[in-house]
Amino acid sequence: AARREGKKQFPSAVTRVEAAVQRSLKISGEPNSVGNVEELFSSLAAFELTSSELLQVANLRPKSHVELYTIVELCDERFTEEQIEEIVQTIKRVTENDVPPEVAAPPKGKGKAKAAPKK
């Protein structure tokens, strides 16, 4: 028993991914995203997605079955249609106020490209 007490506990893959995503979001300065990632991961925990699938879900925020199928390996074999719909609806609910990075407005003064000179 004494040997087990001294044994170091390693975090699960999900915990490691969540921590990495949180560090990245803190560095990027996105204010509410860390809480959203925590909520997203905890909301999807029952589906036992892999750590790489969770990371892709956090990055890509799939909003349809088709998008989810591209992220989740063997999706149709692992989940029923109802479960797939539940996963998609959970992602939509948790991320509804997030703006994906590629859609977010650029910083002032850096978003407009200069027109090429006319010949």
CORLIN-V429823 format. One record per helix or strand. SS is the DSSP state (h for helix, s for strand). FROM is the first residue (numbers start at 1). TO is the last residue. If there is no record, write none. Layout:
ss=SS from=FROM to=TO
ss=SS from=FROM to=TO
This chain:
ss=h from=2 to=5
ss=h from=13 to=28
ss=h from=33 to=47
ss=h from=51 to=60
ss=h from=65 to=71
ss=h from=75 to=78
ss=h from=81 to=95
